Amino acid sequence: MEKITIPTAFNIDLEFEAAGLLQRIAAWLIDAAVTGLYLYIAYEILEYYEGDEYFGNDYPIIYNIQSWQTIIFAPALLYHLACEVWMNGQTVGKKICGIRVVSENGGRPSLYQYLVRWVSRFTDFTCTLAFGAAYGYMISRKKQRPGDIAAGTLVIKSSLQGSLTDDTTFTELSDAYQAKYAQVLQLSDADMNSIRRLLKAYHTHQPGSSARADRAADLIREALHITDWKASIPFLEGILKDYNSLSHLQTDVSTRNLLTEIEEESTLIPATPGQRFLNFLIDLGAFYLFYIVFFSYVSVLLSGVTNGLTNWVRSIPLMPWLVYMIFYAMYYMLQEVVTRGNSFGKLITRTRALNIDGSPISYKTAIYRSLARAVPFAVVSGLGPRPWHDKWTNTIVVKR
């Protein structure tokens, strides 16, 4: 399940588990059943009084049927807002499913945040038949629907309180440990947390982690005037240990934060399978539109020539498929060459193709990626961990 990490002012991160898509759908269905049951009972009671001689649409407001219909509808309309405000981020459905709404900082949302979530239900659910909410959930790094993003809220499992991750500056050392670099005290707790995350990324084989570790090590050597050389990973591990060994001697809090920029600019988060499948569907639809419009335009301009050319192409086995695949490769080639790794689908899902080390792809790589898509059964390779056009060109599609 997706983990959500929230940094705190103490350089210690809180970790929550995002509510699953099925949990959110189940909660939504339960809430829909609750409001539906309320409306059914309320309108049955109202219908009973419609035949009463003291009620009618031409009567004063207190006896007006239309007025009572509006009053009865209001609680159903305000159900989600009222429940989340009074039940600390939960509705009946969310409580049953064990999930709740929290602010992005891990605290209780404000009334303004609840209002934004509530108003956005119209676009996330009503106007888009819930596809807007589902699409936002699939492409969001923190599993947020558009209303959550606008309000700055998250939906998490309520059974989990925020737990501390291992991204803290503290590391256990033996009593006999001797620090080598006393100047590490010029660094900050935030730098140490960055080193821990860089090391964790390296040991979990995240793309580009080795290059980032090299850059961090070089930056620390330069800032601390360390002249002796050691490989980047052992060097960073030693810096972390020295900082822990000597931190009790620190008399003030450093604000250097050398590594924040490196970590922020180069953290690569691979696109999810859902995002990549959505990229494929969007680009496939855009390609068919381009394909139809292009050949329709050409057939109008060159009607005499295209008829004979079309018959000739159809007379050769596999030639129609070959023409189709050439245009399919050209569709991606034109986009990824010009934009250095983007396509129409990637722009919508906020993803991008990069080299495995995090650098932008070259024009040559973009061309190779496009040609690889024309290989038979290349589409099927997308069901695996890495599609062929990624694997053969040493590239990766990441979130932006």
Helices and strands as residue ranges (DSSP letters): E 3-7, E 13-17, H 21-50, G 61-63, H 65-77, H 79-86, H 92-97, E 99-103, H 111-121, I 122-127, H 131-139, H 146-151, E 153-157, E 163-164, G 182-186, H 189-203, H 209-224, H 232-246, G 247-249, H 260-266, H 273-301, H 303-315, H 319-339, H 344-349, E 351-355, H 363-372, G 380-383, H 388-391, E 395-399
